[in-house]
Amino acid sequence: MKKISLLVTLVAVLLVAIFMFSRPQHRLTTIGFLFPDSMYDQTWGTEGYKGMLEIAQSYDTAFFYEQNINTSEEIKTAVKRMADRNVQVLYGQGMEFSDAFNEVAAKYPHIHFVVFNGESKADNVTIVNLDAYAMGYLGGMAAAHQSKTGHIGVIGSFKTQPEIEGFKDGARYENKAIKLHEYYVKTFSYDSRGTDIAEDFIKKKNVDVLFPAGDGINADIMSYARDNNINVIGFISDQSNYGPQVLMSVQVKIPAAYMKVAELYEEGKLQGGQLDWGIREDLVGMGKLSKRMDAQFSQQLKKELAHYKETNLLPGGQEPPAEHDAYHQN
């Protein structure tokens, strides 16, 4: 009888130990989100909104969010409000949150700050950099391949965007004679000039493929391209829903990245510093390929994507430029 009792006790202790060891290190109960602009821009903000909902549903958390928070003072005031709500993880969707989060991080040690793009200077600030250069490269290849006039256009927010750098390099790789036309609105916020710029490119510069790579101009240009049957490369989300004129999309999977951060937090593995994620983690992709592109070229793009994922080498065997190399190859 004593042996049975001892055995039951040992089993009970073992089960408790297994439970204690396997349960999440940090139970995620309250999360916060700050968006620099609208969550309904159909690109960056909307993908962040989807990620917020996925975390809230998956972890059954309370969540708080604020939109149009884009100055240092607004950010710091919003952080104070989030701290008053006992937020554990606070996402700032954009590099504009980097400096302010680093400045106030020590004041709020119970909050883990997460920023997409930027720089970490505190133990409770994590920077997530997503490798958009390589996908931009494949998007540029698709645009140059599909162009009949030899003229393609980039309408972006800023010239330094890695997906735009990749797009231009990929277009030139596919067709050394391609003519690139560029315009930058110098804001990620809504800008009503997008459609006029696109129309000018098409009518005056003979452009027949567009890459609307800006949060605030993308939706208008995508609608214009759909209504006028203009070929385009989608931006941030898989925009194939706009129609067959979307050759492919330079897709950044923000919801999946949000979830990956939440998982790390629950496992007690989320640390300050920088996380470089991209194609290998399936957090960057190229969306649905249009049937307007010939099947052989579509297969080539898929093979190039798989090859890059395995080797970190772009088409032609070259490595990404150092400043855009998510995996730090030498």
N, C-alpha and C positions, 0 to 999 in steps of 0.2 A: 504493500500500500504506500509505504514511504517512497519507494522507487518511482511509482506512478505519479505521486504528488510532486516529486522533484523534477520529473520529466516535464510535467505540465508547466511548472514554474519556469524551467529553462526555455521551453518553447515560447511562453508568453514574453519573457525578457528578450528573446531573439526577435520576435515580431515587432516589439516596441523599438528595438534598436534599428531594425530595417526601416521602419516607418520614419524614425527621426532622421536617419541618414538620407533617405530618398526624397523627403518632402522638400519643397522649394526653400532656398535659403532666405529669400526675401519675398514675402507674400505681397503681391501687387494689388493694392486696393483703391488707389486714387492716382489718376494721371492728369496731366495738363498739356495743352497745346496752344502755341502762339503762332499765328499766321501773319506774315507781313502785309498781305493783301486779302482779297476775297477767296473763300473756299470754293467758289463756284466759277472759277476761270476756265474750267474744262481741261486744265493741264496740271501744273504744279500744286496749286491749292486744292483742287478737287481730288487728286491722288492722295494728298495728305489727309483730307477729310475721310476718304475711304479707309485709310490706315487707322485713323482714330477710332472709327466705328468697329473695325475688326478687332482691335485690342479690347475695347470696352465689352464686346460680346463674348470674346474668347475667354477673358479673365474675369468677367462679371465685375468690372471695376466702376467706380464713380469716375466721371470725367468732366473736365472743365476746359473751355476753349475761348479764345478771343481772336478776332480778326482785325486787320488793318492796324497792326502794332508794328511800327517800322522806324521809330526814332529811339535813341538811347534812353531818354527819359520815359517814354511810353513803355519801353521794355522793362525798365527797372520797377516802374509802378505796377505793371502787370505781374511781375515776379512776386512782389509783395502780396498782391491779392491771391496768387496761387499758393504762397506759403501759408496764408491765413486759412486756406482750405485744406491744408495738410497734404498737398500734392507730393508724391514720392519721386516721380519721374516727370520732368518738364521738357517737352519737345519744342524747339524753335526751328521752324522750317525755312531755313535760309541763312546764309553767312552773315546777314546783318545782325543776327543775334549773338554772334561769337564774342565780340568785345564786351558787350554788356553782361552776358552770362559769366564771363571770366572775372569781371570786376566785382560781381556780387556773390560769387560762388562761396567764398569763405563765410559770408554772413548767413548763408542758408545750407549748412552741412548736411541737413536731412533731405535735401533735394538733390537728385542726380540730374544734371542738365545735359541735354542731347541736342546737338546742332548739326544740320546738314550743310557741310562745307564750312571751312573756317579754320580756327586754330585753338588748341586746348592749352591752357596755362594753369589749370587747377585739377586736383585729384578727382573732383566730382563733376568735371566737364568732359563729355565724350564727343568727339567730332566724327561724323560719318561722311566719308568721301566715296561717292559712287562713280565708277569708271564709265563716263559717258563718251570719252574720246573714241574708243574702239567702235562703239555702235554708230557714232557720227561718221566714222570712216566708211563703214559698210553702207550707210545712208547716202554718202557722197558717191560711192561707186554706183549705187542703184540710179541716182539722179543722172549721172553722166552717161550711164549705159542707155537709159531710156530717152534721153534728149535727142530730138531730131534736128533741132536748130543749132545745137552746140553751145547754147546759152542757158545757164541755170542761175537761180537767184536765191540768196540767203537774206531773210529779214529777221534780225535777231534783236535781243535786248542789248548785249554788249559783245564786242569783238573778241573778248578774252574767254568766252564760254568754251569749255573743252569740247563739247559736242560739235560746235561750229568749226573749231580748229580741225577736228577729225573729219568733218564733212568735206572741208576744202581739200585736205590732203588725200582723202579717198577719191574724190572726183578727179583730181589731177593724176592719181595713179591709174584710174580706169581710162582716162582720156587726156593725154598731155595737152591736147589742143583746146580743151574745154574753156569757155569764157565764163568767169564767175562774176556775178553782180551782187554787191553787198549794200545793205542799209541797216543801221543800228539806231533804235529809238532811245537808247540810253536810260531805260527804265524797265523793271519787271512788272510794273503796274499797268493798268489798262491804258491803252493808247489808241485813239480812234483813227490814226493815220494808216493802220495796217492795210486796209483794203485799197486805199489810194496808191500806196507804194507798190502793192502787188500789181495793180492795173497798169501802173506806169512801167514796171518791169516787162510786162507782157506786150503792151502795145508799142512801147518806144525802144525797148532793148532786145526784143525778140526772144525773151525767156519763155521756155515751155515746161520747166519743172521748178517748183518753189519749195523752200525749206523754211517754214514760219517758226523759228526757234526762239520764241519769246512768250512768256506767260500772258502778257497783256494784249498781244496782237494775234495770237494763234487762232482763237475761235472765229474771229471775223474773217481771217484769211482762209481758213478751212471751209467755211460756209461759202465764201466767194468762189473757191476752187471747185466745190461741189456743184454750185449753180452754173458755172461756166466750163465745166469739164476740163479743168486744168490739173495736170499731174502734180502731186505734192509728196513730200516726205513728212510723216506724222511726227509729233513731238511729245515727249514724256509718257503719255499713255498710248495704248494701241488704238489708233484713230481710224482703223479700217471701217468703222461704222459710218464714216462719211461717204464711203463708196469706193468703187474700183480704181478711182484716180489716185487713191492713197497707195503708192507703190510699196511702202513699208513704213514702219515707225521706229524712230530712235526712242525706245521704251526704257524708262527708268521706273522700276517697280517699288515705288515708295511704300505702299501698304505692306509688302513683304519685308522691307527693311525695318519699318516700324515694329512689326511683329518680332523680328529677329532681336532687336534691342530689348523688347519686353521679356523675351525668353532668357536672354543673358542676365537681366536684372533678377528674375525669379530664381535663376540658378546660382545667384551670388557671384557671377562672373563679369558683370559690367564694371569696367574700370575707366578711369580718366585716360585721356590720350586720344589717339586717332585710329579709326577702323577704316581700312581700305577694302571696299567690297565692289563687286562688279559681276562680270560674266561668269566667273567660276562659281559664285554663290547663287547664280540664277537670279540676280537682283537687277540685271540689265539685259534687255533683249531687243529683238527687232520686230516684234508684232507680226501680224498676218501679212504674208506677201501677196501682192495683187496678181491676178491672172493676166494683167496687161504686160507683165514682164515675161519673156520667154522662159519656158520650163528649165532649160539648160542653165541659164543665168541664175534663176532662183535656187537651183541645186548648188551652184557654185557659192552663192552667198551663205547657204546653210553649212557647207563644208568649211568655208573660211571662218565662220563663227565657231564651229567645233574645234578647228585647228588652233584658233587663238585661245580658246578656253583651255586647251591642253598644253600649249607651248608658250603662250604669251607673245606670239609672233603674228604680226599683221600680214595681209596678203603681200607676196613678194619676199617674205622672210625677214622683214625689218622689225625691230622692236619699236614700241611707242616712244615718242619723245619723253625724256626723263621727267619733265614736269607733269606729264599726263600718264605716267606709268603707275597703275594702281598696285602692281605687285613687285615694284622695286627691283626689276631685273637690271643687271649691269652688263 
